[in-house]
Amino acid sequence: RTRIFLSMNDRPSLTARFGAIPAPVRGAIWATFAACSFACGAALVRYTSQTFHPFEIAFFRFLVTALWMAPALIRFLRSSGLAVPHKRLYGLRALFGCVSTLAWFYGVPHMPLSDAIAINFTAPLWATVFAALILHEIVRLRRWSAVILGFVGVLIVLRPGFVEVSDAALILLLASAAWGSQHIVLKMLSRTEPVNVIVAMHAILLLPLTLTAALFFWVTPTLDNLLWLAGMGTLGTLGHIFLTRAFAATDASIVLPFDFAKMPIAVLIGWFVFGEPTDVWTWVGAAVIVASTGYIARREVQIARLAAAEVGRTKGSVTTGPATS
């Protein structure tokens, strides 16, 4: 019995066994988990919007996230002497995040779930555009071509001139543009700040912003309503955590294709739960958008590696220079 007990204790933990999986596979698993969480969370936004205004749903989304992430933020504040660096960056990200969230939550209930997810895939395209305009990053012809191709995918989904483009679709494009903008700020924050703190600060700063918007349309939820809202907020929180872990595990060019799993999940939910048909043009447009964002991610990884290699060569020449002279 003692030998059996010891052998059981010698077995690696689940965390250790998962960590032994090759990094690209781990990234793919986390990205798939994130896609499931986001798609199911969007479905709950659609469901709860039958009772509540989207702005109130947005408030509960961040309230749940703040409650989940509060312990991590408290630990960080204690270790840092109650000081929060980069307050302006956190505030700017919260502003973009507020616009993105309110627009997303407003648009999702007013168009097919699969179309909303397809439009949401454009966020990396907007991030590339704003990185060039705001951060003055060098974006060469091939990446600009991918951005243009991605927006052609949006036209395939919306088919202006053949189908009337709804206000909800334009609002969702605004949501994606704001989401791409906040990704630029997130890129700067993630250089120095812990992931859990970034998620927690984002939720806490958005609480008063979304509450202000929600108060104009407030409906007091019942206990059953609160359970649905808590589930929606939890799925959104888990989606962000899973996606962050995916990007931490492997390259973005590997993660983004698995993020496309949101599409079939959203189609299935839309079909079985809400009775929404999906046409082939939504699939074609979404595939074009994801292909373009995947190419952009791959190019960014290649450029980052080349830059890192150049820095290494520069340091090497500086280090060896005096010894050989």
C-alpha positions as CSV (number, residue, x, y, z in Angstrom):
1,R,0.0,0.0,0.0
2,T,2.8,2.4,0.8
3,R,4.5,1.7,-2.5
4,I,1.2,2.3,-4.4
5,F,0.7,5.6,-2.4
6,L,4.2,6.8,-3.2
7,S,3.9,5.9,-6.9
8,M,0.6,7.8,-7.1
9,N,2.3,10.8,-5.5
10,D,5.2,10.5,-8.0
11,R,2.8,11.0,-10.9
12,P,3.1,14.5,-12.4
13,S,0.2,16.8,-11.8
14,L,-2.3,17.7,-14.4
15,T,-0.7,21.1,-14.8
16,A,2.7,19.6,-15.3
17,R,1.4,17.1,-17.9
18,F,-0.3,19.9,-19.7
19,G,2.9,22.0,-19.6
20,A,4.7,19.1,-21.2
21,I,2.6,19.4,-24.3
22,P,4.3,21.2,-27.2
23,A,3.8,24.9,-27.1
24,P,1.9,25.2,-30.4
25,V,-0.5,22.5,-29.3
26,R,-1.1,24.2,-26.0
27,G,-1.7,27.5,-27.8
28,A,-4.2,25.8,-30.1
29,I,-6.0,24.3,-27.1
30,W,-6.2,27.6,-25.2
31,A,-7.4,29.4,-28.4
32,T,-10.2,26.8,-28.9
33,F,-11.3,27.2,-25.3
34,A,-11.3,31.0,-25.8
35,A,-13.4,30.6,-29.0
36,C,-16.0,28.5,-27.2
37,S,-16.2,30.9,-24.3
38,F,-16.6,34.0,-26.6
39,A,-19.2,32.4,-28.8
40,C,-21.3,31.1,-25.9
41,G,-20.9,34.4,-24.1
42,A,-22.2,36.2,-27.2
43,A,-25.2,33.8,-27.3
44,L,-25.9,34.8,-23.6
45,V,-25.7,38.4,-24.6
46,R,-28.4,37.8,-27.2
47,Y,-30.5,35.8,-24.7
48,T,-30.3,38.3,-21.9
49,S,-31.0,41.2,-24.2
50,Q,-34.6,40.0,-24.4
51,T,-35.0,41.3,-20.8
52,F,-32.3,43.9,-20.4
53,H,-30.9,46.8,-22.4
54,P,-27.4,46.0,-23.8
55,F,-25.8,48.7,-21.8
56,E,-27.0,47.1,-18.5
57,I,-25.7,43.7,-19.8
58,A,-22.3,45.4,-20.4
59,F,-22.2,46.7,-16.8
60,F,-22.9,43.2,-15.4
61,R,-20.3,41.7,-17.7
62,F,-17.5,43.9,-16.2
63,L,-18.9,43.6,-12.6
64,V,-18.5,39.8,-12.8
65,T,-15.0,40.2,-14.3
66,A,-14.0,42.6,-11.6
67,L,-15.2,40.2,-8.9
68,W,-13.3,37.3,-10.5
69,M,-10.1,39.3,-10.9
70,A,-10.2,41.3,-7.7
71,P,-7.9,38.9,-5.7
72,A,-5.2,39.2,-8.3
73,L,-5.4,43.0,-8.3
74,I,-5.3,43.2,-4.5
75,R,-2.2,41.0,-4.4
76,F,-0.5,43.3,-7.0
77,L,-1.4,46.5,-5.2
78,R,0.0,45.1,-1.9
79,S,3.2,44.1,-3.5
80,S,3.6,47.4,-5.3
81,G,2.8,49.6,-2.3
82,L,-0.8,50.5,-3.6
83,A,0.7,52.2,-6.6
84,V,-0.7,51.7,-10.1
85,P,1.8,52.7,-12.9
86,H,0.7,53.7,-16.3
87,K,-2.6,55.2,-15.2
88,R,-3.0,57.1,-18.4
89,L,-2.6,54.0,-20.5
90,Y,-5.1,52.1,-18.4
91,G,-7.5,55.0,-18.7
92,L,-7.1,55.2,-22.5
93,R,-7.6,51.5,-22.9
94,A,-10.8,51.7,-20.7
95,L,-12.1,54.5,-22.9
96,F,-11.6,52.4,-26.1
97,G,-12.9,49.3,-24.3
98,C,-16.1,51.1,-23.2
99,V,-16.9,52.2,-26.8
100,S,-16.1,48.7,-28.1
101,T,-18.2,46.9,-25.5
102,L,-21.2,49.1,-25.6
103,A,-21.2,49.0,-29.4
104,W,-20.7,45.2,-29.4
105,F,-23.4,44.5,-26.9
106,Y,-25.8,46.8,-28.7
107,G,-25.1,45.3,-32.1
108,V,-25.2,41.6,-31.3
109,P,-28.9,41.3,-30.5
110,H,-29.9,43.0,-33.7
111,M,-28.2,40.8,-36.4
112,P,-27.5,37.1,-36.9
113,L,-24.9,35.8,-34.5
114,S,-22.7,34.4,-37.2
115,D,-22.5,37.7,-39.0
116,A,-21.6,39.5,-35.8
117,I,-18.8,37.1,-35.2
118,A,-17.5,37.5,-38.7
119,I,-17.4,41.3,-38.4
120,N,-15.7,40.9,-35.0
121,F,-12.8,39.1,-36.8
122,T,-11.8,42.5,-38.3
123,A,-10.3,43.8,-35.0
124,P,-6.7,42.8,-35.9
125,L,-7.1,44.6,-39.2
126,W,-8.0,47.8,-37.4
127,A,-5.1,47.3,-35.0
128,T,-2.7,47.1,-38.0
129,V,-4.2,50.4,-39.4
130,F,-4.0,52.2,-36.1
131,A,-0.5,50.9,-35.4
132,A,0.7,52.5,-38.6
133,L,-1.2,55.8,-38.0
134,I,-0.7,56.2,-34.2
135,L,2.5,54.3,-33.3
136,H,4.0,55.0,-36.8
137,E,4.9,51.4,-37.2
138,I,6.3,50.5,-40.6
139,V,3.6,48.5,-42.5
140,R,4.8,47.4,-45.9
141,L,2.9,46.5,-49.1
142,R,2.2,42.9,-48.3
143,R,0.6,43.7,-44.9
144,W,-1.4,46.6,-46.4
145,S,-2.6,44.2,-49.1
146,A,-3.7,41.7,-46.4
147,V,-5.6,44.5,-44.6
148,I,-7.4,45.5,-47.8
149,L,-8.2,41.8,-48.5
150,G,-9.7,41.6,-45.0
151,F,-12.0,44.5,-45.6
152,V,-13.0,42.9,-48.9
153,G,-14.1,40.0,-46.7
154,V,-16.3,42.4,-44.7
155,L,-17.9,43.5,-48.0
156,I,-18.6,39.8,-48.8
157,V,-20.3,39.3,-45.5
158,L,-22.4,42.5,-45.7
159,R,-22.9,42.6,-49.5
160,P,-23.8,46.3,-49.8
161,G,-25.9,47.0,-52.9
162,F,-27.3,43.5,-52.8
163,V,-28.5,43.4,-49.2
164,E,-29.4,46.4,-47.1
165,V,-26.6,47.1,-44.6
166,S,-28.2,47.4,-41.2
167,D,-27.3,50.0,-38.5
168,A,-26.3,47.0,-36.3
169,A,-23.6,46.0,-38.8
170,L,-22.1,49.5,-38.8
171,I,-22.2,49.6,-35.0
172,L,-20.4,46.3,-34.9
173,L,-17.7,47.7,-37.2
174,L,-17.3,50.6,-34.8
175,A,-17.0,48.0,-32.0
176,S,-14.2,46.2,-33.9
177,A,-12.4,49.4,-34.7
178,A,-12.5,50.5,-31.0
179,W,-11.3,47.0,-30.0
180,G,-8.4,47.3,-32.5
181,S,-7.5,50.6,-30.9
182,Q,-7.5,49.3,-27.4
183,H,-5.2,46.4,-28.6
184,I,-2.6,49.1,-29.4
185,V,-2.7,50.3,-25.8
186,L,-2.7,46.7,-24.6
187,K,0.4,46.1,-26.6
188,M,2.2,48.8,-24.7
189,L,0.9,47.7,-21.3
190,S,1.7,44.1,-21.8
191,R,5.4,44.9,-22.0
192,T,5.6,45.6,-18.3
193,E,2.3,44.7,-16.6
194,P,1.1,41.3,-15.4
195,V,-1.8,39.8,-17.4
196,N,-4.2,39.4,-14.5
197,V,-3.7,43.0,-13.4
198,I,-4.4,44.3,-16.9
199,V,-7.6,42.3,-17.1
200,A,-8.7,43.4,-13.6
201,M,-7.9,47.1,-14.1
202,H,-9.7,47.1,-17.4
203,A,-12.9,45.7,-15.7
204,I,-12.7,48.0,-12.7
205,L,-12.2,51.1,-14.7
206,L,-15.1,50.1,-17.0
207,L,-17.5,49.6,-14.1
208,P,-18.4,53.3,-13.6
209,L,-18.4,54.0,-17.3
210,T,-20.8,51.2,-18.2
211,L,-22.9,51.8,-15.0
212,T,-23.5,55.4,-16.1
213,A,-24.8,54.2,-19.5
214,A,-26.9,51.4,-17.8
215,L,-28.7,53.7,-15.3
216,F,-30.7,55.2,-18.2
217,F,-32.2,51.8,-19.0
218,W,-32.0,50.0,-15.7
219,V,-34.2,47.0,-15.0
220,T,-33.7,45.3,-11.6
221,P,-32.8,41.7,-12.3
222,T,-34.3,38.7,-10.5
223,L,-32.3,35.9,-9.1
224,D,-32.7,33.8,-12.2
225,N,-31.6,36.8,-14.3
226,L,-28.5,37.3,-12.2
227,L,-27.5,33.7,-12.8
228,W,-27.7,34.2,-16.6
229,L,-25.8,37.5,-16.3
230,A,-23.2,35.9,-14.1
231,G,-22.7,33.1,-16.6
232,M,-22.3,35.6,-19.4
233,G,-19.7,37.6,-17.5
234,T,-17.8,34.4,-16.5
235,L,-17.6,33.2,-20.1
236,G,-16.3,36.6,-21.2
237,T,-13.7,36.6,-18.4
238,L,-12.6,33.0,-19.2
239,G,-12.4,33.9,-22.9
240,H,-9.9,36.7,-22.3
241,I,-7.8,34.6,-19.9
242,F,-7.7,31.6,-22.3
243,L,-6.8,33.8,-25.3
244,T,-4.1,35.5,-23.3
245,R,-2.6,32.1,-22.4
246,A,-2.8,31.1,-26.0
247,F,-0.8,34.1,-27.1
248,A,1.7,33.5,-24.3
249,A,2.1,29.9,-25.3
250,T,2.8,30.3,-29.1
251,D,2.9,32.7,-32.0
252,A,-0.2,34.7,-33.0
253,S,-0.1,33.2,-36.5
254,I,-0.9,29.8,-34.9
255,V,-3.5,31.1,-32.5
256,L,-5.6,33.1,-34.9
257,P,-6.7,30.2,-37.2
258,F,-8.1,28.4,-34.1
259,D,-9.9,31.6,-33.1
260,F,-11.9,30.9,-36.3
261,A,-13.7,28.1,-34.3
262,K,-16.0,30.9,-33.0
263,M,-17.6,30.8,-36.4
264,P,-19.0,27.2,-36.5
265,I,-19.9,27.4,-32.8
266,A,-21.8,30.7,-33.4
267,V,-23.6,29.1,-36.4
268,L,-24.7,26.1,-34.5
269,I,-25.9,28.2,-31.6
270,G,-27.7,30.6,-33.9
271,W,-29.3,27.7,-35.8
272,F,-30.5,25.6,-32.8
273,V,-31.2,28.2,-30.2
274,F,-32.3,31.3,-32.1
275,G,-33.4,29.7,-35.4
276,E,-31.0,31.9,-37.5
277,P,-30.0,30.6,-41.0
278,T,-26.5,31.3,-42.2
279,D,-25.7,31.7,-45.9
280,V,-22.5,30.7,-47.7
281,W,-21.4,34.4,-48.2
282,T,-20.9,34.7,-44.4
283,W,-18.6,31.7,-44.4
284,V,-16.7,33.0,-47.4
285,G,-16.3,36.5,-46.0
286,A,-15.3,35.2,-42.6
287,A,-12.7,32.9,-44.2
288,V,-11.2,35.8,-46.2
289,I,-11.0,38.0,-43.0
290,V,-9.4,35.3,-40.9
291,A,-6.9,34.4,-43.7
292,S,-5.8,38.1,-43.9
293,T,-5.5,38.5,-40.1
294,G,-3.6,35.2,-40.0
295,Y,-1.1,36.5,-42.6
296,I,-0.7,39.8,-40.8
297,A,0.0,37.9,-37.5
298,R,2.6,35.7,-39.3
299,R,4.3,38.8,-40.7
300,E,4.4,40.5,-37.4
301,V,6.0,37.4,-35.8
302,Q,8.6,37.3,-38.6
303,I,9.4,41.0,-38.2
304,A,9.8,40.6,-34.4
305,R,12.2,37.7,-34.8
306,L,14.3,39.6,-37.4
307,A,14.4,42.6,-35.0
308,A,15.4,40.4,-32.1
309,A,18.1,38.8,-34.2
310,E,19.4,42.2,-35.3
311,V,19.6,43.3,-31.6
312,G,21.5,40.1,-30.7
313,R,24.0,40.7,-33.5
314,T,24.4,44.3,-32.4
315,K,25.1,43.3,-28.8
316,G,27.5,40.6,-29.9
317,S,29.5,43.1,-32.0
318,V,29.6,45.6,-29.1
319,T,30.7,42.9,-26.7
320,T,33.4,41.3,-28.9
321,G,34.7,44.6,-30.3
322,P,37.1,45.7,-27.6
323,A,38.5,42.3,-27.2
324,T,39.5,41.9,-30.8
325,S,40.8,45.5,-31.3
